[in-house]
Amino acid sequence: MGGPELKLTDDARRAAGAACFDYLELLDPFRPDLFRYCRKLASVHHSIENPRGYLVRIASNLWVDRIRRRQVERAALAAEVSDPTQAPGPRASVAA
């Protein structure tokens, strides 16, 4: 199963670490709201017999939602390209 081994230079490792830190710093203001939201979603009113299966199901549902969202976005872009006059956009103001 082994493929080519990825070897990062020290500079690449530092850049990746800095990018990760910057990303986490950008998300920091949203963490309390995100935490509350996740806790609300996590309130389960029954015991979870198979935690691994439960988490895999959540991940699968998120993946399916992501794919569906992409399909909707692509269809909307295709419709816009095929008939730009029908694309929603800012309405011209009517002068009185």
Biopython code that builds the backbone (N, CA, C, O; Angstrom):
import numpy as np
from Bio.PDB.StructureBuilder import StructureBuilder

atoms = [
    (1, "MET", "N", (0.805, -1.184, 0.000)),
    (1, "MET", "CA", (0.000, 0.000, 0.000)),
    (1, "MET", "C", (0.848, 1.247, 0.000)),
    (1, "MET", "O", (0.331, 2.347, -0.194)),
    (2, "GLY", "N", (2.111, 1.102, 0.209)),
    (2, "GLY", "CA", (2.963, 2.273, 0.321)),
    (2, "GLY", "C", (3.140, 2.969, -1.013)),
    (2, "GLY", "O", (3.464, 2.343, -2.023)),
    (3, "GLY", "N", (2.928, 4.242, -1.002)),
    (3, "GLY", "CA", (3.141, 5.064, -2.186)),
    (3, "GLY", "C", (4.416, 5.850, -1.984)),
    (3, "GLY", "O", (5.187, 5.563, -1.068)),
    (4, "PRO", "N", (4.646, 6.835, -2.827)),
    (4, "PRO", "CA", (5.835, 7.650, -2.645)),
    (4, "PRO", "C", (5.743, 8.396, -1.318)),
    (4, "PRO", "O", (4.690, 8.908, -0.937)),
    (5, "GLU", "N", (6.859, 8.441, -0.641)),
    (5, "GLU", "CA", (6.897, 9.098, 0.658)),
    (5, "GLU", "C", (7.003, 10.604, 0.465)),
    (5, "GLU", "O", (7.800, 11.087, -0.339)),
    (6, "LEU", "N", (6.195, 11.329, 1.207)),
    (6, "LEU", "CA", (6.192, 12.782, 1.133)),
    (6, "LEU", "C", (7.197, 13.314, 2.139)),
    (6, "LEU", "O", (7.096, 13.042, 3.335)),
    (7, "LYS", "N", (8.157, 14.068, 1.651)),
    (7, "LYS", "CA", (9.153, 14.653, 2.542)),
    (7, "LYS", "C", (9.018, 16.162, 2.460)),
    (7, "LYS", "O", (9.190, 16.764, 1.400)),
    (8, "LEU", "N", (8.709, 16.753, 3.592)),
    (8, "LEU", "CA", (8.567, 18.202, 3.654)),
    (8, "LEU", "C", (9.877, 18.834, 4.103)),
    (8, "LEU", "O", (10.574, 18.327, 4.982)),
    (9, "THR", "N", (10.182, 19.946, 3.472)),
    (9, "THR", "CA", (11.344, 20.703, 3.917)),
    (9, "THR", "C", (10.973, 21.424, 5.202)),
    (9, "THR", "O", (9.795, 21.563, 5.529)),
    (10, "ASP", "N", (11.973, 21.877, 5.922)),
    (10, "ASP", "CA", (11.710, 22.633, 7.146)),
    (10, "ASP", "C", (10.903, 23.892, 6.847)),
    (10, "ASP", "O", (10.013, 24.262, 7.613)),
    (11, "ASP", "N", (11.219, 24.551, 5.725)),
    (11, "ASP", "CA", (10.469, 25.759, 5.352)),
    (11, "ASP", "C", (9.003, 25.437, 5.084)),
    (11, "ASP", "O", (8.119, 26.181, 5.511)),
    (12, "ALA", "N", (8.734, 24.335, 4.380)),
    (12, "ALA", "CA", (7.354, 23.935, 4.093)),
    (12, "ALA", "C", (6.628, 23.585, 5.382)),
    (12, "ALA", "O", (5.458, 23.927, 5.548)),
    (13, "ARG", "N", (7.311, 22.908, 6.290)),
    (13, "ARG", "CA", (6.717, 22.539, 7.573)),
    (13, "ARG", "C", (6.365, 23.786, 8.383)),
    (13, "ARG", "O", (5.290, 23.864, 8.979)),
    (14, "ARG", "N", (7.280, 24.760, 8.401)),
    (14, "ARG", "CA", (7.017, 26.009, 9.121)),
    (14, "ARG", "C", (5.862, 26.781, 8.481)),
    (14, "ARG", "O", (5.018, 27.331, 9.188)),
    (15, "ALA", "N", (5.821, 26.822, 7.148)),
    (15, "ALA", "CA", (4.749, 27.531, 6.450)),
    (15, "ALA", "C", (3.398, 26.875, 6.734)),
    (15, "ALA", "O", (2.404, 27.567, 6.959)),
    (16, "ALA", "N", (3.362, 25.537, 6.725)),
    (16, "ALA", "CA", (2.112, 24.825, 7.009)),
    (16, "ALA", "C", (1.665, 25.088, 8.447)),
    (16, "ALA", "O", (0.481, 25.305, 8.708)),
    (17, "GLY", "N", (2.608, 25.066, 9.360)),
    (17, "GLY", "CA", (2.288, 25.342, 10.766)),
    (17, "GLY", "C", (1.765, 26.759, 10.951)),
    (17, "GLY", "O", (0.811, 26.983, 11.696)),
    (18, "ALA", "N", (2.391, 27.712, 10.270)),
    (18, "ALA", "CA", (1.951, 29.106, 10.361)),
    (18, "ALA", "C", (0.559, 29.263, 9.757)),
    (18, "ALA", "O", (-0.281, 29.973, 10.310)),
    (19, "ALA", "N", (0.310, 28.602, 8.619)),
    (19, "ALA", "CA", (-1.013, 28.685, 7.985)),
    (19, "ALA", "C", (-2.078, 28.081, 8.889)),
    (19, "ALA", "O", (-3.174, 28.626, 9.011)),
    (20, "CYS", "N", (-1.761, 26.968, 9.514)),
    (20, "CYS", "CA", (-2.706, 26.323, 10.428)),
    (20, "CYS", "C", (-3.007, 27.244, 11.609)),
    (20, "CYS", "O", (-4.164, 27.397, 12.000)),
    (21, "PHE", "N", (-1.983, 27.848, 12.167)),
    (21, "PHE", "CA", (-2.158, 28.767, 13.291)),
    (21, "PHE", "C", (-3.014, 29.956, 12.867)),
    (21, "PHE", "O", (-3.919, 30.358, 13.598)),
    (22, "ASP", "N", (-2.737, 30.522, 11.691)),
    (22, "ASP", "CA", (-3.526, 31.657, 11.188)),
    (22, "ASP", "C", (-4.990, 31.276, 11.021)),
    (22, "ASP", "O", (-5.887, 32.048, 11.359)),
    (23, "TYR", "N", (-5.220, 30.073, 10.493)),
    (23, "TYR", "CA", (-6.585, 29.583, 10.293)),
    (23, "TYR", "C", (-7.316, 29.468, 11.636)),
    (23, "TYR", "O", (-8.451, 29.925, 11.775)),
    (24, "LEU", "N", (-6.661, 28.861, 12.606)),
    (24, "LEU", "CA", (-7.281, 28.709, 13.920)),
    (24, "LEU", "C", (-7.525, 30.064, 14.576)),
    (24, "LEU", "O", (-8.523, 30.255, 15.271)),
    (25, "GLU", "N", (-6.619, 30.989, 14.353)),
    (25, "GLU", "CA", (-6.787, 32.331, 14.912)),
    (25, "GLU", "C", (-7.997, 33.036, 14.286)),
    (25, "GLU", "O", (-8.726, 33.754, 14.970)),
    (26, "LEU", "N", (-8.202, 32.826, 12.985)),
    (26, "LEU", "CA", (-9.373, 33.407, 12.315)),
    (26, "LEU", "C", (-10.678, 32.820, 12.846)),
    (26, "LEU", "O", (-11.681, 33.526, 12.951)),
    (27, "LEU", "N", (-10.667, 31.535, 13.178)),
    (27, "LEU", "CA", (-11.868, 30.864, 13.660)),
    (27, "LEU", "C", (-12.161, 31.135, 15.128)),
    (27, "LEU", "O", (-13.287, 30.928, 15.582)),
    (28, "ASP", "N", (-11.180, 31.587, 15.863)),
    (28, "ASP", "CA", (-11.314, 31.735, 17.311)),
    (28, "ASP", "C", (-12.554, 32.517, 17.745)),
    (28, "ASP", "O", (-13.219, 32.100, 18.693)),
    (29, "PRO", "N", (-12.894, 33.636, 17.092)),
    (29, "PRO", "CA", (-14.087, 34.368, 17.530)),
    (29, "PRO", "C", (-15.384, 33.566, 17.380)),
    (29, "PRO", "O", (-16.371, 33.861, 18.054)),
    (30, "PHE", "N", (-15.390, 32.563, 16.511)),
    (30, "PHE", "CA", (-16.597, 31.774, 16.266)),
    (30, "PHE", "C", (-16.701, 30.548, 17.167)),
    (30, "PHE", "O", (-17.738, 29.885, 17.193)),
    (31, "ARG", "N", (-15.659, 30.248, 17.890)),
    (31, "ARG", "CA", (-15.619, 29.008, 18.664)),
    (31, "ARG", "C", (-16.729, 28.886, 19.697)),
    (31, "ARG", "O", (-17.331, 27.817, 19.795)),
    (32, "PRO", "N", (-17.035, 29.932, 20.480)),
    (32, "PRO", "CA", (-18.110, 29.758, 21.475)),
    (32, "PRO", "C", (-19.456, 29.420, 20.834)),
    (32, "PRO", "O", (-20.160, 28.525, 21.303)),
    (33, "ASP", "N", (-19.817, 30.136, 19.756)),
    (33, "ASP", "CA", (-21.084, 29.847, 19.081)),
    (33, "ASP", "C", (-21.068, 28.456, 18.460)),
    (33, "ASP", "O", (-22.050, 27.720, 18.547)),
    (34, "LEU", "N", (-19.959, 28.102, 17.839)),
    (34, "LEU", "CA", (-19.834, 26.785, 17.223)),
    (34, "LEU", "C", (-19.937, 25.687, 18.281)),
    (34, "LEU", "O", (-20.592, 24.668, 18.059)),
    (35, "PHE", "N", (-19.300, 25.890, 19.409)),
    (35, "PHE", "CA", (-19.344, 24.912, 20.488)),
    (35, "PHE", "C", (-20.783, 24.725, 20.978)),
    (35, "PHE", "O", (-21.240, 23.595, 21.150)),
    (36, "ARG", "N", (-21.498, 25.843, 21.202)),
    (36, "ARG", "CA", (-22.887, 25.745, 21.651)),
    (36, "ARG", "C", (-23.752, 25.023, 20.615)),
    (36, "ARG", "O", (-24.592, 24.195, 20.968)),
    (37, "TYR", "N", (-23.543, 25.341, 19.345)),
    (37, "TYR", "CA", (-24.305, 24.711, 18.275)),
    (37, "TYR", "C", (-24.048, 23.197, 18.255)),
    (37, "TYR", "O", (-24.984, 22.402, 18.162)),
    (38, "CYS", "N", (-22.793, 22.816, 18.340)),
    (38, "CYS", "CA", (-22.450, 21.386, 18.321)),
    (38, "CYS", "C", (-23.002, 20.671, 19.546)),
    (38, "CYS", "O", (-23.451, 19.529, 19.448)),
    (39, "ARG", "N", (-22.972, 21.328, 20.687)),
    (39, "ARG", "CA", (-23.527, 20.705, 21.893)),
    (39, "ARG", "C", (-25.022, 20.486, 21.737)),
    (39, "ARG", "O", (-25.560, 19.468, 22.172)),
    (40, "LYS", "N", (-25.693, 21.460, 21.105)),
    (40, "LYS", "CA", (-27.130, 21.326, 20.894)),
    (40, "LYS", "C", (-27.417, 20.136, 19.965)),
    (40, "LYS", "O", (-28.329, 19.346, 20.212)),
    (41, "LEU", "N", (-26.618, 20.026, 18.889)),
    (41, "LEU", "CA", (-26.797, 18.905, 17.964)),
    (41, "LEU", "C", (-26.462, 17.575, 18.620)),
    (41, "LEU", "O", (-27.011, 16.535, 18.256)),
    (42, "ALA", "N", (-25.580, 17.618, 19.566)),
    (42, "ALA", "CA", (-25.103, 16.378, 20.185)),
    (42, "ALA", "C", (-26.030, 15.867, 21.273)),
    (42, "ALA", "O", (-25.791, 14.801, 21.842)),
    (43, "SER", "N", (-27.085, 16.615, 21.567)),
    (43, "SER", "CA", (-27.967, 16.134, 22.622)),
    (43, "SER", "C", (-28.752, 14.926, 22.094)),
    (43, "SER", "O", (-29.664, 15.058, 21.277)),
    (44, "VAL", "N", (-28.377, 13.785, 22.574)),
    (44, "VAL", "CA", (-28.991, 12.522, 22.159)),
    (44, "VAL", "C", (-29.847, 12.036, 23.310)),
    (44, "VAL", "O", (-29.409, 12.023, 24.461)),
    (45, "HIS", "N", (-31.060, 11.641, 22.999)),
    (45, "HIS", "CA", (-31.988, 11.223, 24.049)),
    (45, "HIS", "C", (-32.084, 9.707, 24.184)),
    (45, "HIS", "O", (-33.041, 9.172, 24.745)),
    (46, "HIS", "N", (-31.073, 9.037, 23.659)),
    (46, "HIS", "CA", (-31.007, 7.592, 23.795)),
    (46, "HIS", "C", (-29.532, 7.205, 23.851)),
    (46, "HIS", "O", (-28.662, 8.003, 23.502)),
    (47, "SER", "N", (-29.263, 6.008, 24.281)),
    (47, "SER", "CA", (-27.871, 5.573, 24.351)),
    (47, "SER", "C", (-27.380, 5.210, 22.948)),
    (47, "SER", "O", (-28.143, 4.735, 22.107)),
    (48, "ILE", "N", (-26.120, 5.441, 22.727)),
    (48, "ILE", "CA", (-25.516, 5.123, 21.428)),
    (48, "ILE", "C", (-24.806, 3.785, 21.582)),
    (48, "ILE", "O", (-23.794, 3.675, 22.274)),
    (49, "GLU", "N", (-25.346, 2.790, 20.934)),
    (49, "GLU", "CA", (-24.807, 1.438, 21.037)),
    (49, "GLU", "C", (-23.454, 1.302, 20.340)),
    (49, "GLU", "O", (-22.569, 0.588, 20.813)),
    (50, "ASN", "N", (-23.305, 1.998, 19.208)),
    (50, "ASN", "CA", (-22.099, 1.873, 18.397)),
    (50, "ASN", "C", (-21.558, 3.268, 18.077)),
    (50, "ASN", "O", (-21.887, 3.822, 17.028)),
    (51, "PRO", "N", (-20.735, 3.849, 18.959)),
    (51, "PRO", "CA", (-20.242, 5.215, 18.736)),
    (51, "PRO", "C", (-19.494, 5.372, 17.417)),
    (51, "PRO", "O", (-19.619, 6.404, 16.757)),
    (52, "ARG", "N", (-18.718, 4.361, 17.025)),
    (52, "ARG", "CA", (-17.980, 4.456, 15.763)),
    (52, "ARG", "C", (-18.950, 4.561, 14.582)),
    (52, "ARG", "O", (-18.786, 5.406, 13.702)),
    (53, "GLY", "N", (-19.957, 3.693, 14.581)),
    (53, "GLY", "CA", (-20.962, 3.724, 13.526)),
    (53, "GLY", "C", (-21.728, 5.034, 13.505)),
    (53, "GLY", "O", (-22.054, 5.561, 12.441)),
    (54, "TYR", "N", (-22.013, 5.557, 14.699)),
    (54, "TYR", "CA", (-22.721, 6.832, 14.827)),
    (54, "TYR", "C", (-21.917, 7.956, 14.179)),
    (54, "TYR", "O", (-22.465, 8.771, 13.436)),
    (55, "LEU", "N", (-20.611, 7.997, 14.464)),
    (55, "LEU", "CA", (-19.753, 9.038, 13.894)),
    (55, "LEU", "C", (-19.560, 8.858, 12.390)),
    (55, "LEU", "O", (-19.516, 9.837, 11.645)),
    (56, "VAL", "N", (-19.447, 7.609, 11.946)),
    (56, "VAL", "CA", (-19.318, 7.349, 10.507)),
    (56, "VAL", "C", (-20.588, 7.795, 9.795)),
    (56, "VAL", "O", (-20.519, 8.351, 8.699)),
    (57, "ARG", "N", (-21.728, 7.562, 10.396)),
    (57, "ARG", "CA", (-23.007, 7.986, 9.802)),
    (57, "ARG", "C", (-23.064, 9.503, 9.677)),
    (57, "ARG", "O", (-23.500, 10.028, 8.652)),
    (58, "ILE", "N", (-22.627, 10.206, 10.714)),
    (58, "ILE", "CA", (-22.597, 11.673, 10.672)),
    (58, "ILE", "C", (-21.676, 12.139, 9.551)),
    (58, "ILE", "O", (-22.039, 13.016, 8.767)),
    (59, "ALA", "N", (-20.488, 11.552, 9.477)),
    (59, "ALA", "CA", (-19.533, 11.942, 8.430)),
    (59, "ALA", "C", (-20.102, 11.653, 7.044)),
    (59, "ALA", "O", (-19.946, 12.461, 6.128)),
    (60, "SER", "N", (-20.758, 10.509, 6.887)),
    (60, "SER", "CA", (-21.357, 10.155, 5.595)),
    (60, "SER", "C", (-22.450, 11.149, 5.208)),
    (60, "SER", "O", (-22.521, 11.582, 4.058)),
    (61, "ASN", "N", (-23.291, 11.505, 6.158)),
    (61, "ASN", "CA", (-24.356, 12.471, 5.884)),
    (61, "ASN", "C", (-23.786, 13.832, 5.492)),
    (61, "ASN", "O", (-24.303, 14.492, 4.591)),
    (62, "LEU", "N", (-22.725, 14.245, 6.169)),
    (62, "LEU", "CA", (-22.086, 15.516, 5.817)),
    (62, "LEU", "C", (-21.514, 15.463, 4.409)),
    (62, "LEU", "O", (-21.614, 16.434, 3.657)),
    (63, "TRP", "N", (-20.918, 14.337, 4.051)),
    (63, "TRP", "CA", (-20.347, 14.187, 2.700)),
    (63, "TRP", "C", (-21.446, 14.237, 1.637)),
    (63, "TRP", "O", (-21.302, 14.918, 0.621)),
    (64, "VAL", "N", (-22.532, 13.522, 1.871)),
    (64, "VAL", "CA", (-23.640, 13.530, 0.915)),
    (64, "VAL", "C", (-24.200, 14.947, 0.767)),
    (64, "VAL", "O", (-24.480, 15.389, -0.348)),
    (65, "ASP", "N", (-24.364, 15.655, 1.875)),
    (65, "ASP", "CA", (-24.851, 17.036, 1.808)),
    (65, "ASP", "C", (-23.912, 17.912, 1.001)),
    (65, "ASP", "O", (-24.354, 18.761, 0.227)),
    (66, "ARG", "N", (-22.631, 17.706, 1.179)),
    (66, "ARG", "CA", (-21.638, 18.501, 0.450)),
    (66, "ARG", "C", (-21.722, 18.245, -1.064)),
    (66, "ARG", "O", (-21.682, 19.181, -1.862)),
    (67, "ILE", "N", (-21.836, 16.984, -1.438)),
    (67, "ILE", "CA", (-21.945, 16.625, -2.856)),
    (67, "ILE", "C", (-23.220, 17.215, -3.458)),
    (67, "ILE", "O", (-23.194, 17.764, -4.560)),
    (68, "ARG", "N", (-24.328, 17.103, -2.737)),
    (68, "ARG", "CA", (-25.590, 17.662, -3.230)),
    (68, "ARG", "C", (-25.487, 19.170, -3.403)),
    (68, "ARG", "O", (-25.981, 19.716, -4.390)),
    (69, "ARG", "N", (-24.855, 19.842, -2.458)),
    (69, "ARG", "CA", (-24.692, 21.295, -2.542)),
    (69, "ARG", "C", (-23.884, 21.665, -3.781)),
    (69, "ARG", "O", (-24.220, 22.614, -4.489)),
    (70, "ARG", "N", (-22.821, 20.912, -4.037)),
    (70, "ARG", "CA", (-22.008, 21.164, -5.232)),
    (70, "ARG", "C", (-22.830, 20.989, -6.501)),
    (70, "ARG", "O", (-22.708, 21.783, -7.435)),
    (71, "GLN", "N", (-23.667, 19.957, -6.542)),
    (71, "GLN", "CA", (-24.492, 19.713, -7.723)),
    (71, "GLN", "C", (-25.465, 20.866, -7.955)),
    (71, "GLN", "O", (-25.680, 21.285, -9.093)),
    (72, "VAL", "N", (-26.045, 21.371, -6.885)),
    (72, "VAL", "CA", (-26.967, 22.503, -7.004)),
    (72, "VAL", "C", (-26.220, 23.735, -7.496)),
    (72, "VAL", "O", (-26.713, 24.463, -8.358)),
    (73, "GLU", "N", (-25.034, 23.967, -6.948)),
    (73, "GLU", "CA", (-24.237, 25.124, -7.379)),
    (73, "GLU", "C", (-23.853, 25.004, -8.849)),
    (73, "GLU", "O", (-23.936, 25.981, -9.594)),
    (74, "ARG", "N", (-23.435, 23.814, -9.269)),
    (74, "ARG", "CA", (-23.065, 23.613, -10.678)),
    (74, "ARG", "C", (-24.261, 23.819, -11.596)),
    (74, "ARG", "O", (-24.137, 24.436, -12.654)),
    (75, "ALA", "N", (-25.419, 23.305, -11.194)),
    (75, "ALA", "CA", (-26.619, 23.474, -12.014)),
    (75, "ALA", "C", (-26.985, 24.948, -12.126)),
    (75, "ALA", "O", (-27.377, 25.412, -13.197)),
    (76, "ALA", "N", (-26.860, 25.684, -11.029)),
    (76, "ALA", "CA", (-27.174, 27.110, -11.058)),
    (76, "ALA", "C", (-26.196, 27.855, -11.959)),
    (76, "ALA", "O", (-26.600, 28.738, -12.715)),
    (77, "LEU", "N", (-24.920, 27.506, -11.885)),
    (77, "LEU", "CA", (-23.921, 28.156, -12.745)),
    (77, "LEU", "C", (-24.157, 27.805, -14.209)),
    (77, "LEU", "O", (-24.021, 28.662, -15.082)),
    (78, "ALA", "N", (-24.507, 26.556, -14.481)),
    (78, "ALA", "CA", (-24.769, 26.137, -15.861)),
    (78, "ALA", "C", (-25.978, 26.876, -16.416)),
    (78, "ALA", "O", (-25.974, 27.291, -17.575)),
    (79, "ALA", "N", (-27.014, 27.042, -15.596)),
    (79, "ALA", "CA", (-28.210, 27.764, -16.039)),
    (79, "ALA", "C", (-27.872, 29.220, -16.315)),
    (79, "ALA", "O", (-28.373, 29.809, -17.273)),
    (80, "GLU", "N", (-27.034, 29.792, -15.487)),
    (80, "GLU", "CA", (-26.634, 31.194, -15.664)),
    (80, "GLU", "C", (-25.837, 31.370, -16.945)),
    (80, "GLU", "O", (-26.023, 32.352, -17.665)),
    (81, "VAL", "N", (-24.958, 30.436, -17.232)),
    (81, "VAL", "CA", (-24.130, 30.513, -18.434)),
    (81, "VAL", "C", (-24.978, 30.293, -19.683)),
    (81, "VAL", "O", (-24.783, 30.972, -20.691)),
    (82, "SER", "N", (-25.926, 29.339, -19.625)),
    (82, "SER", "CA", (-26.728, 29.036, -20.806)),
    (82, "SER", "C", (-27.718, 30.144, -21.138)),
    (82, "SER", "O", (-28.042, 30.338, -22.310)),
    (83, "ASP", "N", (-28.207, 30.874, -20.142)),
    (83, "ASP", "CA", (-29.146, 31.966, -20.397)),
    (83, "ASP", "C", (-28.887, 33.101, -19.413)),
    (83, "ASP", "O", (-29.574, 33.216, -18.398)),
    (84, "PRO", "N", (-27.893, 33.944, -19.713)),
    (84, "PRO", "CA", (-27.529, 35.001, -18.771)),
    (84, "PRO", "C", (-28.646, 36.007, -18.526)),
    (84, "PRO", "O", (-28.609, 36.715, -17.520)),
    (85, "THR", "N", (-29.647, 36.097, -19.416)),
    (85, "THR", "CA", (-30.727, 37.052, -19.190)),
    (85, "THR", "C", (-31.651, 36.596, -18.072)),
    (85, "THR", "O", (-32.361, 37.411, -17.482)),
    (86, "GLN", "N", (-31.649, 35.295, -17.774)),
    (86, "GLN", "CA", (-32.514, 34.763, -16.725)),
    (86, "GLN", "C", (-31.818, 34.710, -15.365)),
    (86, "GLN", "O", (-32.437, 34.359, -14.360)),
    (87, "ALA", "N", (-30.539, 35.058, -15.336)),
    (87, "ALA", "CA", (-29.787, 34.975, -14.088)),
    (87, "ALA", "C", (-30.252, 36.066, -13.130)),
    (87, "ALA", "O", (-30.449, 37.210, -13.541)),
    (88, "PRO", "N", (-30.426, 35.725, -11.867)),
    (88, "PRO", "CA", (-30.801, 36.751, -10.901)),
    (88, "PRO", "C", (-29.643, 37.719, -10.722)),
    (88, "PRO", "O", (-28.477, 37.325, -10.755)),
    (89, "GLY", "N", (-29.962, 38.934, -10.541)),
    (89, "GLY", "CA", (-28.927, 39.943, -10.344)),
    (89, "GLY", "C", (-29.541, 41.188, -9.763)),
    (89, "GLY", "O", (-30.740, 41.220, -9.488)),
    (90, "PRO", "N", (-28.745, 42.206, -9.573)),
    (90, "PRO", "CA", (-29.293, 43.441, -9.010)),
    (90, "PRO", "C", (-30.297, 44.064, -9.963)),
    (90, "PRO", "O", (-30.080, 44.108, -11.174)),
    (91, "ARG", "N", (-31.365, 44.530, -9.420)),
    (91, "ARG", "CA", (-32.389, 45.162, -10.256)),
    (91, "ARG", "C", (-32.017, 46.615, -10.502)),
    (91, "ARG", "O", (-31.532, 47.317, -9.614)),
    (92, "ALA", "N", (-32.254, 47.034, -11.711)),
    (92, "ALA", "CA", (-31.997, 48.429, -12.028)),
    (92, "ALA", "C", (-33.047, 49.278, -11.329)),
    (92, "ALA", "O", (-34.229, 48.936, -11.309)),
    (93, "SER", "N", (-32.606, 50.375, -10.764)),
    (93, "SER", "CA", (-33.565, 51.237, -10.081)),
    (93, "SER", "C", (-34.359, 52.002, -11.119)),
    (93, "SER", "O", (-33.843, 52.378, -12.172)),
    (94, "VAL", "N", (-35.622, 52.222, -10.802)),
    (94, "VAL", "CA", (-36.493, 52.941, -11.714)),
    (94, "VAL", "C", (-36.525, 54.398, -11.303)),
    (94, "VAL", "O", (-36.867, 54.726, -10.167)),
    (95, "ALA", "N", (-36.172, 55.263, -12.223)),
    (95, "ALA", "CA", (-36.178, 56.682, -11.929)),
    (95, "ALA", "C", (-37.601, 57.192, -11.961)),
    (95, "ALA", "O", (-38.361, 56.879, -12.878)),
    (96, "ALA", "N", (-37.962, 57.973, -10.966)),
    (96, "ALA", "CA", (-39.323, 58.501, -10.926)),
    (96, "ALA", "C", (-39.454, 59.785, -11.692)),
    (96, "ALA", "O", (-40.541, 60.358, -11.755)),
]
sb = StructureBuilder()
sb.init_structure("model")
sb.init_model(0)
sb.init_chain("A")
sb.init_seg("    ")
for serial, (resi, resn, name, xyz) in enumerate(atoms, 1):
    if name == "N":
        sb.init_residue(resn, " ", resi, " ")
    sb.init_atom(name, np.array(xyz, "f"), 0.0, 1.0, " ", f" {name:<3s}", serial, name[0])
structure = sb.get_structure()
